[in-house]
Amino acid sequence: MLEHDGHSAIRIKTRYAALHVARLAAGESVELPEAPFLHLFLPRGGVTLEGAGALYEGDAVRFTATGGQRVTATEPAEILVWEMHAAIAA
């Protein structure tokens, strides 16, 4: 997405996707971006996903047409979130 252009440490070579990474201390939370498609992966720690419950190391969640849920760390954690938008045909 153009709004993320130049702000990424890792290029994924598509303008319709962005990778968000967060390291959270216990009790910290972040809000997931709104997008047609999201993929949340938890490589380390434990979190609570608003509306879904507890997630643990290695868990993943796919979302469609959603966003805005809060992810709160129950212990030190890292999350990876892929925000994906479909290409618009001309």
Phi, psi and omega in degrees: 000144183299326181295341179260355183302129179083358183251007184255144175277333180235123178274132178253010170058038169212134181278359181257012181215152176218144177253124177251139180231137177220140170250122185243136170278159178307130179093342178284152178218160176224158177257134179288145178290155175273129182199159177298326180221133175228149173226120180253129176233138181248095181283340183206138172092201181218143180219166169246128178260121180307127178085353182232329180107205187282141172233146183234167181316127180094348180285153177219151178223136174252140181235148170231137177048055183210188179146173179090351178290148177267141173245122183240128180286132174265348176202169178307133187212159172236138175232147173240130180231119174265122178257121186233138178235139180287148176293142180263121180288143180276000000 
